[in-house]
Amino acid sequence: MNRPEALIFEQQREPTTSPKAWRNVDTSSAEEVRGLPDIVVPEEKSSETLKCVAERRQKRHDQAVTKMQQELDYIGKEMEASVSELQKFLQVKVMKSDEKSELLFEKIVSDTALEGFSFEGLEKLWNMIHQESLNRKKWIRTMDESLKKIERSRASKIANILKKYTVKLEEISFFLAADVHKLINEEATNINRALLGNERATAKLLFNLMKSELEKEKAHKLKWQERVEDWKLIQKNRVIQSFREFMASEEIQNPPTVKTEMENMIKEQTVLSERRLGVLQHIGTLLPPTDMKSEINEWYRTVENLNQSLDTHNAECVKKMRSKYELVLGKCQEKVQVCKVSVTALGLLGRIVDGTVSLQ
């Protein structure tokens, strides 16, 4: 037997399942849908959650960008320190090399010191000075290669940092991937401008250093050439003075061999002259009526023989003195040739010696 409550439930449930009841439900649902607002307003709790997530992402994004800038700045400072160290190192080496070159030039700064050098010694000195210039050029090129290597290393490290933070910022997702790439590209563009500026500065530095070194080498070459010309003038004057002293020497002006021959000639002439004088005076002792003809003939033959002996002696003495003078002239010619060779070796004209000989 059914309870009354169950029957009421059944009676009440039957109308709800009728077609009319379903039509009433559909109509009310449609009205409710039409009554909804065009813009859905999120609940306050969901809005706060999204806001907190966005703030955390922004904070992480800003921290990542700041850290990226710090790492980039650190690379810049690290590389600048390396560049500064290279420049100081080069400056010290160039300064020491310049001092060494100046010390080498001091060896020929005075004419007295210059006079003691040979031409080979001067060439050796220049080779040492020129070697210092070659060393400085080599150091400059080495520094240029080192600077380029530093710039390549800087660019590689910067590229790695930008790649790393591109991935990190995309993971953070505060910006869209396209915006992240745009941000990184802008940073890379600014860095590329700086790197290009560094390359131009490095190229200008190399140009200025090489230009300065070439000008210095040219000045050193001119200075050395001037001292070589001074050395040649000193050597020329020494050769001329040596020749003048040789020509003014007693051996040339009054050769001992010629002097000896002259003395012998005079002595023999004196003896012959005295004999001739005695013979000439003998004719005064001849008195007539002795046989004058035979005695006069003898006296004449004696005088004639003495005159012939005197002429012969004079001719022989002149011949001997000529031969002695020819020996002296040979010495003078040998000296002239020696002087010519010395002057020619200096790169000067032989007519300098010829003119000096004519003056002597």
C-alpha positions, 0 to 999 in steps of 0.5 A, spaced: 500 500 500 502 506 497 504 512 502 500 518 501 507 522 501 509 518 495 502 519 491 503 527 492 510 526 489 508 522 483 502 527 482 507 533 482 512 530 478 507 528 472 506 535 470 514 537 469 515 531 464 509 533 460 510 537 453 507 543 456 512 543 461 518 542 457 516 548 453 516 553 459 523 551 461 526 552 454 522 559 453 525 561 460 532 559 458 532 563 452 530 569 456 536 568 461 541 567 455 538 573 452 539 577 458 546 576 459 551 582 458 555 583 451 562 583 455 563 578 460 566 581 467 571 576 470 570 575 477 575 579 482 579 573 484 581 571 477 583 578 475 587 579 481 591 572 480 592 574 472 595 581 475 600 577 480 602 573 474 603 578 469 607 582 475 611 576 476 613 575 469 615 583 468 619 582 474 623 576 471 623 579 465 626 586 467 631 582 472 633 578 466 634 584 461 638 588 467 642 581 468 644 581 460 646 588 460 650 587 466 654 581 463 654 585 456 658 591 461 662 586 464 665 583 457 666 591 455 670 592 461 674 586 461 675 587 453 677 595 455 682 592 460 685 588 455 686 593 450 689 598 455 694 593 457 696 592 450 697 599 449 701 600 455 705 594 453 706 597 446 708 604 449 713 601 454 716 597 448 716 603 443 719 608 448 725 603 450 726 602 443 726 609 441 731 610 447 736 605 444 736 608 437 738 615 441 743 611 444 746 609 438 746 616 435 750 618 440 755 614 438 756 619 432 754 625 435 761 628 435 765 629 429 771 626 434 767 620 435 765 620 428 772 620 425 774 614 429 768 610 425 769 606 418 764 606 413 763 599 415 762 601 422 757 606 420 753 601 416 753 596 421 750 602 426 745 604 421 743 596 421 742 596 428 738 603 428 733 600 422 732 593 426 729 597 432 724 600 427 723 594 424 722 591 431 717 597 432 713 595 426 712 588 428 710 590 435 705 595 432 702 589 427 702 584 433 698 589 437 693 590 431 692 582 430 691 582 438 686 587 438 682 584 432 682 577 436 680 581 442 674 584 438 672 577 435 672 574 442 668 580 444 663 579 438 663 571 440 661 572 447 656 578 446 653 573 441 652 567 446 649 572 451 644 575 446 642 567 444 642 565 452 637 571 454 633 570 447 631 563 450 630 566 457 626 572 455 622 567 451 621 562 456 619 568 461 613 570 456 612 577 458 613 579 451 611 575 445 616 571 441 616 577 436 617 582 441 623 579 444 626 578 438 625 585 436 628 587 443 634 583 442 635 585 435 635 592 437 640 591 442 645 587 437 644 593 432 647 598 438 652 593 439 654 592 432 655 599 431 659 600 437 663 594 434 664 597 428 666 604 431 671 600 435 674 597 428 674 604 425 678 606 431 683 600 431 684 601 423 685 609 425 690 607 431 694 602 426 694 607 421 697 613 425 702 608 429 705 606 422 705 613 419 708 615 426 713 610 425 715 611 418 716 618 419 721 617 425 724 612 420 725 617 415 728 622 420 733 617 422 735 615 415 736 623 414 740 624 420 744 618 419 745 620 412 747 627 414 752 624 419 755 619 413 756 626 409 760 629 415 764 623 415 766 623 408 768 630 408 772 629 415 775 623 411 776 627 405 780 632 409 784 627 412 786 624 405 788 631 403 791 633 409 795 627 409 797 628 401 799 635 403 803 633 409 807 628 404 808 633 399 811 638 404 815 633 407 823 633 407 823 626 403 819 630 398 822 637 398 829 635 399 830 628 398 836 625 402 839 621 396 838 627 391 842 631 396 847 626 397 848 626 389 849 633 389 854 633 395 858 628 391 857 632 385 860 638 388 865 635 391 868 632 385 867 638 381 871 642 386 877 637 386 876 637 378 876 645 378 882 646 383 886 641 378 884 645 372 885 651 376 892 649 377 893 647 370 891 653 368 896 657 373 902 652 370 902 656 364 905 662 367 911 658 369 913 656 362 918 661 360 922 661 353 927 659 350 925 652 352 921 648 348 914 651 349 910 648 343 911 641 346 909 643 353 903 648 351 901 642 347 901 637 354 898 643 358 892 644 353 891 636 353 891 636 360 886 642 360 882 639 355 882 632 359 880 636 365 874 639 362 872 633 359 872 629 366 868 635 369 863 635 363 862 627 364 862 628 371 856 633 371 852 629 366 853 623 370 851 627 377 845 630 373 843 623 370 843 620 377 840 626 380 834 625 375 834 618 377 833 619 384 828 625 382 824 619 378 824 615 384 821 621 388 816 622 383 814 615 383 813 615 390 808 621 389 804 618 384 803 612 388 801 617 394 796 620 389 793 613 387 792 611 394 789 618 395 784 617 389 782 610 391 781 613 398 777 618 396 773 614 390 771 609 396 768 615 399 764 616 393 767 623 392 770 625 385 777 623 384 778 630 381 779 633 388 785 629 389 787 632 382 786 639 384 790 638 390 796 635 386 796 641 382 796 646 388 802 642 391 
